[in-house]
Amino acid sequence: MARYEIADSSQGSFANADANAELFFQLGMKYSIGRDVSVDYVEAHKWFNLAAMRGNRAAVEYRQELAEEMSNVDIASAQRAARDYLSLH
């Protein structure tokens, strides 16, 4: 589902790291607060992690806040999902 949303986004070129960081941050926000989707901390953590890797400082803070509410298993799942995303894109 998230891959489809990225493809439909009008946030600009995906070759641009800043655009990616902002887009990934917005996806993290979407899943963390349940904007038009069910709240999903694992999915939110994944997108915040990807945004943080591309330099979005706010994503680092939001990712940490989410991690405090998540189990170690959920955090590991989110990290695995972020790695999987990177290996496919």
C-alpha positions in Angstrom: 0.0 0.0 0.0 2.7 2.5 0.9 4.5 1.9 -2.4 1.3 2.8 -4.3 1.0 6.0 -2.3 4.5 7.0 -3.1 4.0 6.4 -6.8 0.8 8.6 -6.7 2.4 11.4 -4.7 2.9 14.8 -6.3 5.8 15.6 -4.1 8.3 15.9 -6.9 11.2 13.8 -8.2 12.2 10.7 -6.2 15.8 11.2 -7.4 15.9 14.2 -5.1 17.0 13.2 -1.5 15.3 16.2 0.1 12.0 15.3 -1.7 12.3 11.7 -0.5 13.1 12.8 3.1 10.0 15.0 3.2 7.8 12.5 1.5 8.9 9.7 3.8 8.4 12.0 6.8 4.8 12.8 5.7 4.1 9.0 5.3 5.5 8.5 8.8 3.1 11.2 10.1 0.2 9.7 8.2 0.6 6.3 9.8 1.5 7.6 13.3 -1.6 9.7 13.6 -3.9 7.7 11.3 -4.5 10.3 8.7 -6.7 8.5 6.1 -5.3 5.1 7.3 -5.4 3.0 10.4 -2.7 4.0 13.0 0.3 1.7 12.4 3.4 2.4 14.5 5.5 -0.2 12.6 4.7 1.4 9.3 5.2 4.9 10.7 8.6 3.9 12.3 9.7 2.5 8.9 8.9 5.8 7.1 10.5 7.9 9.8 13.6 5.7 9.7 13.8 6.2 5.9 13.3 10.0 6.3 15.9 10.2 9.0 18.4 8.3 6.8 17.9 11.0 4.2 18.5 13.8 6.6 15.1 14.8 8.1 15.9 15.7 11.7 12.3 15.8 12.8 11.9 12.2 11.7 14.7 11.2 14.2 12.7 12.7 17.0 9.3 11.2 16.0 10.9 7.8 15.4 12.3 7.9 19.0 8.9 8.9 20.4 7.3 6.0 18.6 9.9 3.5 19.7 9.1 4.3 23.3 5.5 3.1 22.6 6.6 0.0 20.7 7.8 -3.5 21.6 11.3 -4.6 20.6 9.7 -7.0 18.2 7.7 -4.2 16.5 10.8 -2.0 16.2 12.8 -4.9 14.7 9.9 -5.4 12.2 9.9 -1.7 11.3 13.7 -1.8 10.7 13.4 -4.9 8.6 10.7 -3.2 6.5 12.9 -0.2 6.0 15.8 -2.4 4.8 13.4 -4.3 2.6 12.2 -1.0 1.1 15.8 0.1 0.4 16.7 -3.2 -1.2 13.7 -2.9 -3.6 14.3 0.8 -4.5 
